[in-house]
Amino acid sequence: MDPHGPPALDEPGHRISAGQAGPHPGGRARESRTNSVLIGLISGILGAVAAIGALAFGGVFDRPETVVEQITTVQPPAQIVINGGEASTTAAAVALKVVPSIVAIEVGTNDGGAGFSPFASGSGVILSEEGLIVTNHHVVEGADLARVVLQSGAIYDAEIIGTDPLTDIAVLQIGAVGLVPVELGTSTTLSIGEIAVAVGNPLGLPGGASVTVGVVSAFDREVQIGPTDTLFGMLQTDAPITRGSSGGALVDGEGKLIGITTAIGVTDAGAEGIGFAIPVELMTRITDEVIETGGVRHTFLGVSLEDTYVQEGGAQLPAGAIIVGFAEPSGAREAGIEIGDRAISINGKTVRTKEDIINELRTFRVGDSVTMIVERDAETTSIDVVLGERPSS
């Protein structure tokens, strides 16, 4: 089924767009449609597939098709879902700290009569005392107007400062002062198994934010939300994230922001208890530029890459990315990188696959310089590359 075609009805108020699963990256076919994993955006946006482009560098990566699920919601509940014990104590403390920084976002159109006709809602996180709020691009996509609902119930008209479809980030501004901004943390020092708490406004239920508890399940997930739409470097968690929570917060055990909740994994059996969040480092890089300029210019290395492997014993191990071509503008070629070079490090971080390069470049701006170590003729060379701007096409 065409994922951009007419949406199928799921249940009252719910609409989904469906796509068929394709080959798994790496060549193995997926087992069956029944077992295919689908990635659903967890906003309340009705009827439109989020446009989130792949962060490729001139090469074309084969990706499986997936289902993008977008459901109607209308506003939030004050609940803390916990399992007792130490997690209970952590959740209660985190809730006290983080809930005041979470908002509901209503989006709608100007109907000319009442002025605001809401058609969906999502979540947002307060970034500053002066009313800057971050959410997902797909939460506000297609909206003429937006409103923000604070935990106190106060409603403010919101200005959409700017959005970035490629990373699914948007920044809003409301005319309020004295707000409680979220405390920023980091995802780089986290370990798998550490406590993760999701805070958002799911299902359009009234009453305030909802808090759920889980752990950090994995890092650097590549999440496909459409035939050509991919998010890279995502955090994975099993903290329950429900529909309408897009743009909410994923925080650590100290209540510090580590990500913006964006997508959930679903199969034809329903939600599978897997959620994904945009890491705080990427969020900060994108929101800073949006606030400064109203938009985002994305970096471009200007190369096509292929993964390479080495044989070790009876196993094949990932061993870097081979440069197989160039695309303009190519800062890599201008810096002296050649076709056939094997990229093994970028800014001191080991390159196992091309996705490692993608994940690292996401946090840089156009004009920044990165240091790449490449292997050529059995010798390693360190090369500084000035990053260009990703073409619009």
N, C-alpha and C positions, 0 to 999 in steps of 0.2 A: 504493500500500500504506500502511496506517495505521502511522505511525512508532511508535505506542504499542502496536501489536498484537504477535502472537507473533513473536519474532525468527527470522530465517532463518539456517540454518547456512551458514557460509562454508567453513571448513576445521576440522579437529579442534581443539577448544578455543577456536574463534573463533565469536562470535555477533554478528550485526549487526541493527540495526533500520533499515528503509529507508523513505524518503519520496520522493515524486515532485517534481521541480523544477517551480516555477511561474513566473509572469511575473517578469522582471527589473525591479528598481526603476527607475522612469523610463519604464516603458511598453513597452519592447522585449521581445518574447517571447524566451525562451531557444531556441537552435537545435534541440536535440533532447535526449532523455534521455541518449543516448550521450555528448553533449558537456557535460552539466551537471556543475558542480563540486560536490562533496560535502565537507562539513566533518566530520572525525571527531575525537571526543574521544579523547585518547591515554592514557587510564587503563587499568587492568586490571579495571574494574568490569564485572560480568557481568549483562547482561540488563536494565538500567534506563537510561532516557534521562535525561540530566542536565537539571535544571530551572533554567534560567538566564533570568530574565525580561528583557524589553526595557526599557531605560531611557527610557521615553517620558514625555511631560509632559501626559498627558491626551488626546493625539491618537492616532489609530490609524494606524500606518505599515504599508503593504503590504510583505510580505517573501516571497521565494520559499521553498518548502519544500526541505529538504536531507536528506541521510542523516546520521544520527549513528551512529558506529561505536564500539563498546566491546568490548574483547577481554580474555579471561582471560590473566593473567600471574602469575608467582610469584616473582620476585627477580632479581639483577643480574650485568656484566662489566667488567673494568678494561682499557679499550681507549682509544687515542687515534687518531682517524681524521683524517689530515692529508694534504696534497698536496705537502709539501716546501717549501723556500724559507723566506721570512720568516714565512709562516703556520705553518710547522712549529715555528719557534722560539717564536712567540707561544703556540701551542697547548700546548707542553710547559711553559712558564712558567705559563700559566693553569691547567693541570691540577694542577700542584703546589700552587697556591694554593687552588683551588676544590674539588677532589675531597673533601677532608676535611669540607667543609660540606654534602655531599650525603648523603641517607639514602634507604633503601628503606622503603616503608610497606606493611605487610601488613594487610589488613582481613578481618574474618571475623565469625562468629557464635559464641555460646556454646552448644555442643552438649550441655552438661550432663555430659559424660563427661570428655574431654580438656580441656574448658574453652575452648579456642580452636580453631575450625575455619575456617582461612583460605579465602576464595573468590576473592581477587583481590589485586593489589598495584599500587602506583604509586610516585612519587618525592616527595621533600620537600627543603626547604632550611632549614638551621639559622639561626635569627635571633639567638639569644643563647647565651652560655656556660652559662646555667642551663636549657637544654633546650626553649626555645620553637622550634617548627618550623612553617613555612608549607607548605601544599600546596593542591591544588584541592578544592573542595567535592565535585565528582563522584568524587573518589578515595575519600572516606570515606562518601559518601551510602549509606544503607541498612545501614551496618555497626553491629553491636552492640559490637564490640571492635576495637581497632587496636594494632598493634605497630610499633616503629621499629627498623630494623636499621642500625647505624652501619657505616662503612667498615672498622672493625676486626673486624666480625662480631658485636659485642655487640648483644643484643636487649633492648629495653625495652618494657614495657607503656606505652601512650600514652593520655592523657586528651584527648578532643576538647573544647577550650576553647570553640569556637564556629565556625559556618560561615556563609557568605553565598551563597546560591544565585544571587543577582542578578549578582554579579561573579565567581562560581566560585572563591571563596577560603575556605580553612579554616585554623584554627590548632590545633596539637596541643602538648601538654606532656609531656615525659618526665622521670623522676627522675634526671637526670644533671647533672653539673657539669663545668666545664673543657672544654666543647665548643668547636669552632672556628666562630664565626659567619661568615656570608658578609659581605663588604664591600659596602655599598650604593652604587650608582652613580646615574646619571640617564639617562633616555631623551631629555630635552629638548634636550640639546646634541649628540646624535648626528646623523650625516649618512648618507644612503643610500650603501651601499658600504663602510661601516666594518666591521671584523671583528666577528663575533658567534660566540660559542662556546656550544654547548648541552651541559649536563652533567646526566645523569639515570641512571635504572636501568631500561633497556628490556628487554622480552621476558622478564622473569623469569629472566634468566641469572645464575648465581652468579659471584662474583668481584669485585664492586665496581662503581663508577660507570663510565659510558661518556662519552667526550668527542668531540664532532664539531664541525667548523669550517665556517663560512660567512660571510655578510655580513648586515648589516641591509638588507632588501629594500624595505621600505615602512613608513610610519607610518599611524596612525589608520584601520586596516582595520576594517570592520564585518563581523563574522563570524557568520553564522547557523548555528546548530547544531541547529535544529529549526524546525517551522512557526511557533512564537511565541517561540523562544529565541534571543536575539542578544547577542553581546558587542561592545562599542563600543571604539574607540580602540586596537585591538590592534597590536602590533608584528608585522611579517612578516619571516621569515628563510628562507634556503635551507640553513642548517645542518641536516643530517639529524637528524630527530626521529622516534623510532620508538615503537611501541606500548608502553605501560607507563611512558612518560617524563612523564606528566602530573604537574605539581607540581615538576618539576625546574627548574634554573636556566638562564637565558639571560644570559650575561655579555659584557662588552666586552673589548677587547684587553688591558686591565689587570686582568682578573679581577673586575671590579665588577659586581654584579647590576644588570641592566637590565630583566629581566622573568621571569615564571614561565611555563614552557612549558605549553600548554593544549590546543591543537588542531592537526590537520594537514589539508591539503587532499587529498582523494581523489576519483577518478572511477571508473567501472566498469573502467578499465584498471589501477587500483591507485593507490598513493601518487604524488603529483605533485611531490614535493620542495618543498612549501610548508608552512611551520610558522608558528604564531601564539603569541604570548606576551602575558600581561597585563603592562602597563608597571609598573615598580617604584614609580612615584609612586602609582598606584592601589592596588597591593598594600600599600604602607605605610599609606595612609589607612585601608584596611579592617582590616588586622591591628592597628593601634593601637587602633581602637575595639573590636574583638573582644576584645583582651587587657584593655582597661579595663572593658568592660561585659558581655562574653559574647555580644554580638550587634551588629547594625548597623542604624542608622536612615538611610534614604536621603533625599536632598534632593528637593524638589519645587518647580518653578517655578510650576506651575499654569496653563500655557498650552498651547493646541494650535497647532502651527506648520506652515507650508507654505513650501517653498523658492520663491524668486523669481529671475527672470533678467532681464538687460538685453541689448538688442541692441547689438552693437558691430561695425561692419563687416558681415561675413557670418556672424558667430557670435553665439550666445547665451552669455552669461557668468553664472555664479552670482553673486548680488548680495545675499545675506542671507536672512533667514527672516521671513515675515509672520505676525503674531499673528492667528489666525482664530477663536479662542475661548478660554474660560477653564474650568478645572476646579478644584474645591475640594480642599484649601485653596489659594488663589491669592495668594501674596505679590506676584506681578507686578501683579495688578489693584489690590491695596491700595497698592502703591507709585506708582500712577498710570499704568501702561502701559495702552494702549487697543487695542481690536480695530482692525486696519488698520495699526498701527505696524510698521515694518520694522526688525528687529534687525540692526545692522551691526557691533556690537562687544560683547564681554563681557570685562571685566577687562583691557582693552587689547588683546585678541586679536580679529583680524578674523573676522567671521562670514560665511562663504560659503554654508553650508548649515545646516540644523537640527542635523546631526550635530556641527558645531563647538560648538554650545551644550551638547549632551549630553556631549561629551568633556570640556569645561571643568568642568561641574558635578559630574562624578564624584568629583573630589578634595575637594569641600567637605562640611561637616557641616551637619546641621539647625541652623538658627539663625544660620549664617554669612550675611554680606552680600556680594552681588556687584554690580558696577557695569555696567549695560547702557547702551549708546548706541543710541537708536532714531531713525528718521527718521519725521517726521509733518508732513504738509503742506509738504514740501520743506525743513523745518528739522530739525536734529538736537538731541536732548535727552539729557542724561545722567541716569540714574535708578538709585538704589541700591535693591536688592531684598533683603529678608530671606527666606531660603529656608525653606520649610515642610518637613513630612515627607511622603514619598510614601505614599499610601494602600496598604493591604495588598491591596485588590482591583484 
